Amino acid sequence: MQGSANLNVMIKTARKAGRSLVRDFREVENLQVSRKGPGDFVSKADIAAEEIIREELTRARPTYGWLGEESGFEPGEDPTRRWIVDPLDGTTNYLHGLPHWAISIALEHKGEVVAGVVFDPVKDEMFYAEKGQGAWLNDSQRIRVSGRTRLADCLFGAGLPPDGGTYLPAMLRDMGRLLPQCSGMRRWGAAALDLAYVAAGRYDGFWEYNLNAWDLAAGVILIREAGGLVEPMREGQNLMTDGHILAANADIFGAFAEVIRNRD
């Protein structure tokens, strides 16, 4: 797809940050055997990646606002546009030397995400979408959500709370309802990639509680442009601020949502 100038900047920026993270990831794997461990090193890698992304995007669009996982929110001269960035989604995977993590960059205009990129540097998979232009993988592969129509045939992704906190009982209840009705569930620990996998038809659906805007912004437009549905967990919630998300292909969304939203 021939993307806009903004999308091309996002893709170029994600690749540059990806090179930095992959280089550091090789060091993380070596650090697994050390007594100190890789925690401090990974934190520095995460921050360095965000600095690369911010520098590149700010150079290209100096008036846009910013929301980043590491550096927080800063308004821009243009109040209608802001970047939403997670420089390293799947930090725990990265920390343990697991090759499943990604960079997520989204562009919001007047409160709506209009472009998104999720880049998996280890597998060299660049998922990207722009409003009205469909969703794509790498240079020319159009992606679509799956065409499965029965829950029994579907594979779902989910995010479990890492600290076993407030939302663990809800997730366990959801899993208890859904697993007997579907083909299976995966928890891979990188929400941006989970959402990209729904867009690419690898998962049939996904749900998670308490995500941040930078976890889901790019994935939301990927799924919608791939023909899927994305909604808040509860009617009346704001997806970007509440962070409770349901996503699936259009054919099974209703049945999936009924299972997850059922609180009886």
N, C-alpha and C positions, 0 to 999 in steps of 0.2 A: 504494500500500500504506500502511496505517496502521501506522507503525512504533512501536517502544517509545520510552519517554522517552530512553533512551540513544542510540538511533539518530537521533532528532530533534535531539538536541544535536550529534551528529557532523555531520549534514547542515548545520545552521545554522552551525556552526563552519567547515566547509569553504568555505561560501559567503563568509563574512566574510574569511577568509584569501585566498580567490580574488580578491576585489575589490582587495585590497592588491597582490597579485602582478600582476594585469592592469594596474593603474595603473603599476607600476614597469616592466612589460614594454614599455609604450609608450616609456618613457625608454631602455630597453635598445636598442630599434630605432634610436633617434636616436644612441645612443652608438657604433653600429657604425662611423661615419665618423670618430670621434675617434682621436687618436694613442694616448691612454692605453688605450682599449678599455673594455669594460663589465665586466671580471672582478670588480673590487672592488665595483662597484655591485650585481652579481648576488649576491655573497656576503652583502651587507647585506640585500638583498631576501629571500633565503632565511632568514636568521636572524630577520628581522622577522616573516615569516610563521609561523615556528615559535613565536615569542613570542605571537602572536595566538592560535594554536591552543592553546597551553599555558594561557594565561590563561583562555580560554573553557571549556576542559574541566575545569580545576582549580576554577574557580568553580562549575561544575555538579556535579562529583564530587570533592570535595577529598581523599577518602581513597584514591583509586585511584593505583596506581603509574604510572610513565612510562618509555617508551623512545623517544627521538627521535634522528633522524640527527645533528642539530647538538649537542644537549645531553646525549646519552647516557642511561644508565639511572639511575633513582632509585626506590627502593621506596616504597610507600605504606603508610598505616596498615592498609589492607585488602590482605593479601598474596595474595589470590586473583584480583585484577583489576588490569590495567594497560592503558594506552593505548599503541599502537605507531604512530608517526607519521613520515611523510616529508613535510615541508612543501613540497618541490619536487622531484618525480621527473621527470627529464629536464632536469637543470640545464644540460647542454651545449647542448641545443636552445634553452633559454631564453637562454643566453649569446649564441647566434648569431642571435637573433631569429626562430627557427623556432617556429611556433605549435602545438607538440605537446609538452605537459608537463602534469603533474597534481599534485594533492594527494592523499595517501593517509592515511587514518585507520582504524585497526582497534582493536577492543576484545577483549582476551584474558581469559578466565575459567578459572582452574584449568588453565592451559596450553593451552587450546583457544580459537581465534579464534571468537567468537560473533557478531560484527557487523563490517561493513567498508564503507567509503565510498571511492570513487575519483572525484574531481571534476576535470573538464577545463573550466576557466573560459573558455578562449578559444572553445570550441564550445558552452559551456553544457550540458555533458552530465554528469549526476550518476548514477553507477553505485552501487548500494547493495544490501546483502543482510544478512539476519539469520538466524541458525540456525533452520531449520524454516519459514521464511517466503518462500522463493524469492529470486530476484534480479531487480532492477528498474532501469529507466532513467528518470530524471526522475520526474514525478509518478505516472504510472499505466501505464507500458509494461513488462510482464513480459518478461524476456529469457531465452533458452535457448541452450545451445550448439548448434552446427550439427548437421545430420542427415546429413552426408556419410559414406559408408561405405567409400570406396575412397581409398587414398593418392593415386592419380593425379589425383583431383579436388580435393585439399586444398591450402589455402594456410596456411603456417606462419609464425609469428613467432619471432624468436630474438634473443638478446643477445650481441653480440661484446664481448670484453674491451677496454675503452677504451685500455689501455696495451700491448696486444699481448703480454701476459705469459703466466703459467703455463698458462692454459686455452685459449690460441689454437690450439695444435695439435689439441686435442680438438675444438674447434668446427669447425675446417677439415675434420677427418676426418668429423665428423657431417654437415656440409653435403655433402661428397663422396658420402656414402652416400644421403642423403635427397633431394637435388635431382633426381637422375635418376628418382626414383619419385613425385614429387609435382607439383603445379601451379605451385608457386613458394614463395619465402620473402621476408620483409620484415624489415628491422632498423631500427626507428624510434627507438630510444634512450630509451624510457621504459617500464620493465618493468611498473609498475603499470597503465599503459594497455594494454600488450600483454595482460596477464592479463584485464583488463576486456573487451578485444575478443574473447578466447576465450569468455568468458561470454556475450557478445552474439552469438556466431556469426559474427563478422567474420573471425576466424582460426579454423582448425580445430584448431590446436594451437600450443604454444609450449614452448621449452626455453632454459635459460640456466644457466651455472655461476656460483657464488660470489656470489649475491645476499645482501643483508642482510635481517633480519627485517622492517624497515620497507619494503623494496622489494616484498615478496610477501604480507604478512599479509592485507591487505584483498582482494587479488586471489584468494587461495586460497579464501576463503569465497564470493566472487562466483561462481567457477567451480563449486564444489561445489553451491551452491544453484541454479545454472543447469542442473544435471544432468550436469556434466562430471567428469572424474577428475583428481586432482592427486596426484603421488607424488614422493618423492625420486629423484634420478638412480640411486642404488644402493640395493638392499635393505639395511636396517639403519641407513641414515643418518637423521638427524633433519633434517627439511625446514627448520625455522626456524633451526637453528644452523649446518647445513652449507651451506644456500643453493643447492643444486644441484636444479633443478626440472624436472619434466616435467608438462605439462598438455595435455589434449585432450578432445574429445567421447568418450563411452564406446565408440562403435562402432569408432573407428580407434585408440584408445589402445594396444591390444595391438600392432598392427603398427608404430605409430610408436615405441613404447618398444623394440621389438625392434631397430629400426634404430639408435636412439641408444645403446642399451645394449650393442650388439654391439662387442666390442673385439678380435675376431679379425683 
